[in-house]
Amino acid sequence: MSSTAYRFLTTAQVKRLHMRHIAKASPTQPAMLESAVNSPVNHEHYGQKDLFVLAGVLAEKIALDHSYQDGNKRTALFAADMFLKMNGHQLQTKLVGKDKVKFDEELSDAHVFVAMRRWTPEDLGNYYRSISQALGDKSKESEGKLSAS
């Protein structure tokens, strides 16, 4: 029986993502950020093996734990994308045949739904799966990717 060994983000990496892409600010609740970042590790330990659901867990916890004064949902999105990249996938920011503005609204709405508890981590994970592409896979002809590097 083979199992996939996932790579997980550290709290320091999430802090750098926030500082680089959102705001030059430290978390106001550092313990909450640490808890959020460790949540997918715990879920994986207790049997959750779906990479996209684990990304959904990470994003949900970052969005709901309000570790930062501002930008928690955006930080959640960047963290989920980086987690997926570390594990061979990436979120697309534009899908062929979809209007860019409408797609951006859909991506934003997904994280608002999580923050409002209308979506579960599984729902968000399924959404991520629908807009992701394996790294090196050119078959989806994506035109844009989130950049957290």
Secondary structure, DSSP 8 states (H G I E B T S, - for coil): ----------HHHHHHHHHHHT-S---SSHHHHHHHHHHHHHHHHTT---HHHHHHHHHHHHHHHT-SSS-HHHHHHHHHHHHHHHTTEEEEEE-TTS-HHHHHHHHHHHHHHHHTTSS-HHHHHHHHHHTEEETT--TT---EE----
